Structures are given as C-alpha cells and as structure tokens.
Amino acid sequence: MRFPGLTRGKLAMALILLASLALADRAAGQTSGSAAPQDGAALTQPSPDSLSGDEIFARLVKQNERRAARLRQYSEQRIYTLASPNGKVHARITGRMEYAGPNRMTFVATSEEGSVLVRRMALNRLIQHEISAASGKQRRDASIIPDNYTFTLLGQEEVGGAPCYVVSAHPKREDGYLFEGTIWIDRREFAIVRIEGHPTQTFSFWITRSDFVRQYEELGGFWLPARDETIVKVRLYGKKILTIEHQIETVNGVKSTAGAAQRLDPAAVSGFRKAE
C-alpha cells in the first residue's frame, strides 16, 4: 500500500511522542476516563471554598501512589490503528500487553495488517517507545504532577454519571513530552478520568496540528487505559487518526470476562479493602 504521508521518519517519531504522553501515569495504574462527558452536562463554576488545582493534584498523586503499590499486574489486548477520517485503515497491529509492577511492560503482536512501512516506521516504534518510557527517565519527566504543570480549577462536571473536577494544565517548561489541555478528575477517587489536549511543541514541518483525547476505566479499584485517540493534521495529506484501544483481560490475576466494560470486585483483585 502506498502511503506517502507517512514515509518520513520525522512524522513517525511525532506520532510516537504524541501517543506516549502521560505514560508514567498509565504504567502506575492511573491512566485517562471511562466515558465522555454526558450530553447536556454543564460545567459549574468552582465555589469559594473549593480546592485549588494544586491541592487537587496533591491528593491525586497520593492516591496514585497507593494504587501503584497495590497494582502487581494487568494484561490487555491492545489494538493500534492508523486511519483516515473516512475509516480507511492504513495500518493496524493487535497484540497482548502485559504490565508487571512496578514498571515492566511487554508486548507480543498477534496480528498485523496494512502498510508494512507504516507499521515499521510508526506503530512498531510507538510500541517500543511506550515500553522503554514506562521505566525510563521520561516516566517522571512526563508525569502529570505539580513539578511539571500549573493546574487551575475550572469547575465541576459529570463524566459517565460521576462528579469530576475540571482542571486546566499548563506546562512549566518547554518539553516535548508535555502538553496543554484539560483534565477531568473523579472527585471521590481522585483519579484522572479523561484528558483532552495538544502537545506544546511541533516536532515536524509535516505536522500542522495534533489533538488527543485519552480515556480511563475503573476496574477493581484501579484506573486503567480504555482508549486513546490522536488526530494529526499532516501538511499536504490532511487528517490522520491514531487510536489505541485497550481491552483489559486481567488485573492482579483476576479475569475480566467483558474486558474494560465490566468492573471487577476490588476486594477480589487486591484484598486491600478487606485489610482496611
């Protein structure tokens, strides 16, 4: 399949960097939200006694540390797809991703289709980048924490029926792994549910714009990846859409028969609620 818009290494690397945002949070068991905001959901303004953006994230970081300490393992079927807005698939890789705490990830492909060039230059390199970044220096450099971002509380909004804080995130420095955007945080669990944003740096002449949406799903007391979508505008070739679908199969050895659509019993998964 001839696909000139993705024959350039710079574009492939740009896709890798876009898709690897917030990897540290994903590897820690806190990765982006189970559903889009409900139709008609209204953003309510913060009250005078509301927590500040930094206070919200201080609590989120503490909860993430607790969740990470309990997350020993999860496995998922993961599907990487690069397509045009009309649904034409240029390349797809399906495989099994295994996470073993505290920071080890492995991936084994089970099927591949579409352009060999796109798979080699974009998707395969993306996968390898995710695996190496999960345990490397980028882990902290890319984390969504007050050291890296200024957070401002915008208000509150429901996501999938759950009340969430809505916070804007602005990077504190020029860094290819950081983004600017909006984050939805579950008020009860202090967990990231959804992220919308765009990188603050342009990595290639061929990229004129990129926007991403990252969603997370709660399973057995852990917040794990559900779906990532990045829309990239490529000069001369228009929009391309990179999606990563996550179908969670086990968490700490407990099977999820319906994937990410089915919640697991937290006590069965980790036992920590019994202990508490």
C-alpha positions as CSV (number, residue, x, y, z in Angstrom):
1,M,0.0,0.0,0.0
2,R,1.5,3.4,-1.0
3,F,1.1,6.0,1.7
4,P,3.5,8.9,1.1
5,G,2.2,10.9,4.0
6,L,3.8,8.5,6.5
7,T,7.1,7.6,4.7
8,R,9.0,10.2,6.6
9,G,10.8,9.3,9.9
10,K,10.0,12.6,11.4
11,L,6.3,12.1,11.1
12,A,6.6,8.6,12.6
13,M,8.5,9.9,15.6
14,A,6.0,12.7,16.1
15,L,3.2,10.1,16.3
16,I,5.3,8.2,18.8
17,L,5.7,11.3,21.0
18,L,2.1,12.2,20.8
19,A,0.9,8.8,21.8
20,S,3.4,8.5,24.7
21,L,2.1,11.5,26.7
22,A,1.2,10.6,30.3
23,L,2.9,7.2,30.0
24,A,4.1,7.4,33.6
25,D,0.5,7.6,34.9
26,R,-0.6,4.7,32.8
27,A,2.2,2.5,34.0
28,A,1.3,3.3,37.6
29,G,-2.2,2.1,37.2
30,Q,-3.7,5.6,36.7
31,T,-4.1,6.1,33.1
32,S,-7.2,8.6,31.1
33,G,-11.7,8.0,31.9
34,S,-14.4,5.7,31.3
35,A,-16.7,7.9,29.2
36,A,-17.1,11.2,27.5
37,P,-19.0,14.0,29.3
38,Q,-22.7,13.3,29.2
39,D,-24.8,15.2,26.7
40,G,-26.0,18.4,28.2
41,A,-23.6,18.2,31.1
42,A,-22.9,21.7,32.4
43,L,-19.6,22.9,33.8
44,T,-20.4,24.5,37.2
45,Q,-18.1,27.2,38.4
46,P,-15.9,26.5,41.4
47,S,-17.1,27.7,44.8
48,P,-15.0,30.0,47.0
49,D,-14.2,27.0,49.3
50,S,-13.2,24.7,46.5
51,L,-9.8,23.0,46.5
52,S,-7.2,24.7,44.3
53,G,-5.8,22.9,41.2
54,D,-2.5,22.1,43.0
55,E,-4.4,20.8,46.1
56,I,-6.4,18.5,43.9
57,F,-3.3,17.1,42.3
58,A,-1.5,16.7,45.6
59,R,-4.3,14.4,46.6
60,L,-4.3,12.7,43.2
61,V,-0.6,12.0,43.5
62,K,-1.0,10.5,46.9
63,Q,-3.9,8.2,45.7
64,N,-1.9,7.2,42.6
65,E,1.0,6.1,44.9
66,R,-1.4,4.0,46.9
67,R,-2.9,2.4,43.8
68,A,0.5,1.8,42.2
69,A,1.7,0.0,45.4
70,R,-1.2,-2.4,45.1
71,L,-1.1,-3.0,41.3
72,R,1.0,-6.1,40.7
73,Q,-0.1,-7.0,37.2
74,Y,-2.6,-6.4,34.5
75,S,-2.9,-7.7,30.9
76,E,-4.9,-6.5,28.0
77,Q,-5.5,-6.9,24.3
78,R,-4.3,-3.7,22.7
79,I,-5.2,-2.5,19.2
80,Y,-3.1,0.2,17.4
81,T,-4.8,1.7,14.3
82,L,-3.7,4.4,12.0
83,A,-6.5,5.5,9.7
84,S,-8.1,8.3,7.7
85,P,-11.2,10.2,9.0
86,N,-13.3,8.2,6.4
87,G,-12.4,5.0,8.2
88,K,-9.8,3.8,5.7
89,V,-7.2,1.8,7.7
90,H,-3.6,2.4,6.7
91,A,-2.1,0.1,9.3
92,R,-3.2,-1.9,12.4
93,I,-1.4,-4.0,15.0
94,T,-3.2,-6.2,17.5
95,G,-1.4,-7.8,20.4
96,R,-1.2,-8.6,24.1
97,M,0.3,-6.1,26.5
98,E,1.5,-7.3,29.9
99,Y,2.3,-5.0,32.8
100,A,4.2,-6.2,35.9
101,G,4.7,-3.8,38.7
102,P,6.4,-1.6,39.3
103,N,7.4,-0.6,35.8
104,R,7.8,-3.5,33.4
105,M,5.8,-3.8,30.2
106,T,6.0,-6.3,27.4
107,F,4.0,-6.6,24.1
108,V,3.5,-9.5,21.7
109,A,1.8,-8.9,18.4
110,T,-0.9,-11.4,17.4
111,S,-1.9,-9.9,14.0
112,E,-0.8,-7.1,11.7
113,E,-2.4,-5.6,8.6
114,G,-1.9,-2.7,6.2
115,S,1.2,-0.9,5.1
116,V,4.5,-2.6,6.2
117,L,6.2,0.8,6.1
118,V,3.7,2.5,8.4
119,R,3.8,-0.5,10.8
120,R,7.6,-0.4,10.9
121,M,8.1,3.4,11.0
122,A,5.2,4.4,13.2
123,L,3.3,1.7,15.1
124,N,6.2,-0.7,16.0
125,R,8.3,2.2,17.1
126,L,5.5,3.6,19.1
127,I,5.1,0.3,20.9
128,Q,8.8,0.1,21.7
129,H,8.8,3.7,22.8
130,E,6.0,3.1,25.3
131,I,7.8,0.1,26.8
132,S,11.1,1.9,27.2
133,A,9.5,5.1,28.5
134,A,7.5,3.2,31.2
135,S,10.7,2.6,33.2
136,G,13.0,5.3,31.9
137,K,13.7,8.9,32.9
138,Q,10.7,10.1,30.8
139,R,8.5,8.4,33.4
140,R,8.8,11.3,35.8
141,D,9.5,13.9,33.2
142,A,6.1,13.2,31.6
143,S,4.1,12.7,34.8
144,I,1.1,14.9,35.3
145,I,2.3,16.4,38.6
146,P,2.8,19.9,40.0
147,D,6.5,19.7,39.3
148,N,5.7,19.7,35.6
149,Y,2.4,21.7,35.3
150,T,0.5,24.6,36.6
151,F,-3.1,23.5,37.4
152,T,-6.1,25.8,37.5
153,L,-9.5,24.6,38.7
154,L,-12.1,25.5,36.0
155,G,-15.2,24.0,37.8
156,Q,-17.0,20.7,38.1
157,E,-18.8,18.4,35.6
158,E,-20.2,14.9,35.4
159,V,-18.4,12.2,33.3
160,G,-20.3,9.0,32.9
161,G,-22.5,9.9,35.9
162,A,-19.5,10.6,38.2
163,P,-18.8,14.1,39.6
164,C,-15.4,15.3,38.4
165,Y,-13.2,18.3,38.9
166,V,-12.3,20.0,35.6
167,V,-8.7,21.4,35.7
168,S,-6.6,23.1,33.1
169,A,-3.0,22.0,32.8
170,H,-0.2,24.3,31.5
171,P,3.4,23.0,31.3
172,K,6.0,24.8,33.4
173,R,8.8,24.4,30.8
174,E,9.4,23.7,27.1
175,D,9.4,19.9,26.8
176,G,8.4,17.5,24.0
177,Y,6.7,15.2,26.4
178,L,4.4,17.8,28.0
179,F,1.0,19.0,26.8
180,E,-1.5,21.8,27.3
181,G,-5.1,20.9,27.9
182,T,-8.0,19.9,30.2
183,I,-8.1,17.1,32.8
184,W,-11.2,15.6,34.4
185,I,-10.6,14.1,37.8
186,D,-13.0,11.9,39.8
187,R,-13.9,13.8,42.9
188,R,-14.4,10.7,45.1
189,E,-11.4,8.6,43.9
190,F,-9.0,11.5,42.9
191,A,-8.2,9.6,39.7
192,I,-7.8,11.0,36.2
193,V,-10.8,10.1,34.1
194,R,-10.2,12.0,30.9
195,I,-7.6,14.2,29.2
196,E,-8.0,16.5,26.2
197,G,-5.1,18.5,24.9
198,H,-2.3,19.0,22.4
199,P,1.5,19.0,22.6
200,T,3.1,22.3,23.2
201,Q,5.8,21.6,20.6
202,T,5.7,20.9,16.9
203,F,8.1,18.0,16.1
204,S,8.0,18.2,12.4
205,F,7.4,20.5,9.5
206,W,4.8,18.0,8.3
207,I,2.7,18.3,11.4
208,T,0.4,21.4,11.4
209,R,-1.8,20.4,14.4
210,S,-2.3,17.5,16.7
211,D,-5.0,16.9,19.3
212,F,-5.6,14.0,21.6
213,V,-8.3,12.5,23.9
214,R,-7.3,9.9,26.5
215,Q,-9.9,8.0,28.5
216,Y,-9.6,5.7,31.5
217,E,-11.7,3.0,33.1
218,E,-12.1,2.0,36.7
219,L,-11.5,-1.8,37.3
220,G,-11.2,-3.3,40.8
221,G,-10.2,0.0,42.4
222,F,-7.6,0.7,39.7
223,W,-7.9,3.3,36.8
224,L,-6.6,1.7,33.6
225,P,-6.5,2.7,30.0
226,A,-9.6,2.5,27.9
227,R,-9.0,4.4,24.7
228,D,-6.5,6.9,23.2
229,E,-7.2,8.9,20.1
230,T,-4.8,11.4,18.5
231,I,-5.9,13.4,15.4
232,V,-2.9,14.7,13.5
233,K,-3.1,17.2,10.6
234,V,-0.3,16.4,8.1
235,R,0.8,19.1,5.7
236,L,-0.4,18.2,2.1
237,Y,-2.1,15.0,3.3
238,G,-4.8,16.2,5.7
239,K,-6.0,14.4,8.9
240,K,-4.8,11.1,10.1
241,I,-6.2,9.4,13.2
242,L,-4.2,7.2,15.6
243,T,-6.2,5.2,18.0
244,I,-5.2,2.8,20.8
245,E,-7.9,0.6,22.2
246,H,-7.4,-1.2,25.5
247,Q,-9.4,-4.4,26.3
248,I,-8.4,-5.3,29.9
249,E,-8.3,-9.0,30.5
250,T,-6.9,-9.5,34.0
251,V,-6.0,-7.3,36.9
252,N,-3.8,-8.8,39.6
253,G,-4.6,-12.2,38.2
254,V,-8.4,-11.7,38.3
255,K,-10.1,-12.1,34.9
256,S,-12.4,-9.5,33.4
257,T,-14.7,-11.5,31.2
258,A,-16.1,-8.5,29.5
259,G,-12.9,-6.5,29.2
260,A,-12.9,-2.9,30.3
261,A,-16.7,-2.8,30.1
262,Q,-17.0,-4.9,33.2
263,R,-16.0,-3.8,36.7
264,L,-14.1,-6.2,38.9
265,D,-14.7,-6.7,42.6
266,P,-12.0,-4.6,44.2
267,A,-11.7,-7.0,47.2
268,A,-11.2,-9.9,44.8
269,V,-8.5,-8.1,42.9
270,S,-6.3,-6.8,45.7
271,G,-7.8,-7.5,49.1
272,F,-6.8,-4.1,50.4
273,R,-10.3,-3.1,51.3
274,K,-10.7,-6.1,53.5
275,A,-7.5,-5.2,55.2
276,E,-8.6,-1.7,55.8
